[in-house]
């Protein structure tokens, strides 16, 4: 999958980086072992963070700042990493979906970065472009219905938006039938180091999703400016 970072993102958020991961997976139900790991991490988040501290985590704070620069109000459309941490700190259980989705919810909580997981076979074409949503752009978020992505960073394929830091698209979501996986880790500011994210991603995919042929690429908004 080829990734293009648009000129508007490069201009407004020059520090943006993306980890792109591709893998073959066998998806299935979330195991008790994975859920116990999620619960352990959730407990540690509750131990160290108050609700007012969540948006100060470096990765979350930087994503919120990027929203403001692009024209979105982050208190109304919170990044997914912030949404997950808020649920945990409030004592609310996370939704148990499937192995792949829950693995990347865990990675998002650990890293502080919003993570998009996509069924690669549902993507239209072999290229994704990261840009900014426009007024009235159609987009259906997973479990959210129509989502106003105006002023929000958005990945698009030939048919339109597939992912934002707030919610991925219903059209390209991971299902029980997903065999080819594309993962995008959105890094708007420092939190968990890139190499640590990739190592943890590999561990989780191999342990819980029977993953093979895992590959990574790190894409920077400033690469094409050199």
Order of alpha helices (4+ residues) and beta strands (2+ residues): beta-alpha-beta-alpha-alpha-alpha-alpha-beta-beta-beta-beta-beta-beta-beta-alpha-beta
